[in-house]
Amino acid sequence: TDEYKAKLEALTAVEKELANVTREMQGEMGSQATMWDRASSKLNGLKVAVVGFLSSIILDKAVNDFATLDDKFADVMKTTGQTREKVVAMNEEFKKIDTRTTTTGLNDIAEEAGRIGIAKDEVLDFVKAMDIANVALGDSFSGGASEIANTLGKLKFLFKETQEMGVEKAYLSIASAINELGANGVASEVNIANFTTRIGSMPAALKPSIADTLALG
């Protein structure tokens, strides 16, 4: 019928228009996809460049840190007389210490231990004791753990009460006494330690005990 023909023509026209709109949409989507592909490619390229740049910085720092630590190992070997294997093994023990002191700082203490004559097998105990002493006295000694190790390290050998005492016990006792006296008296911890060192250098017959000397300081 004429009515059917009219409906069919209208339906055909709608289908053609729908096909045109679909092709346009697909073209737009394809264009958008191409744009995103290009952007993604550029972003990926930028990411690779940034990662490469950061990796080179990290690698350079790692190489420099390794070289610095290797030099520090050599210094510790020189003063303590330990082999490289022993120093490396000792540094593995350093990793077990609960401390904020850097690995380099701990090796500085070990280096000082060799300078003042701490026995090879007592260096690790000395480092542990001085690291604890640094927590208590670090604010008073401008040179930090290394200065504390150098200053307090000599005291053990100057007084008979501490000469035969174990390294860790001796130094923790000395550091604790200096910390207590500095907190409750007018003299600074540095002055007490320096005074005790000077008195301790006197002949045995003339000097008092380390406890009395610290108190006098």
Number of C-alpha atoms within 10 A of each C-alpha: 6 7 7 9 10 11 12 12 11 12 12 12 12 12 12 12 12 12 12 12 12 12 12 12 12 12 12 12 12 12 12 12 12 12 12 12 12 12 12 12 12 12 12 12 12 12 12 12 12 12 12 12 12 12 12 12 12 12 12 12 12 12 12 12 13 12 12 13 15 14 12 20 23 16 18 24 19 15 18 22 14 19 14 15 11 14 21 14 11 15 17 11 11 19 11 8 13 10 14 9 16 11 14 15 17 22 24 20 28 32 26 27 27 20 16 17 14 22 15 15 11 14 23 24 17 26 26 22 21 29 27 20 24 21 14 15 22 17 11 16 16 12 12 18 25 23 18 24 26 18 17 22 24 20 22 21 18 22 23 13 13 19 13 11 13 13 23 17 14 21 26 19 15 21 23 16 16 26 19 13 18 20 12 9 11 8 12 17 24 19 14 19 22 16 15 24 22 12 21 23 15 13 9 13 6 10 15 15 17 21 15 11 19 21 14 12 21
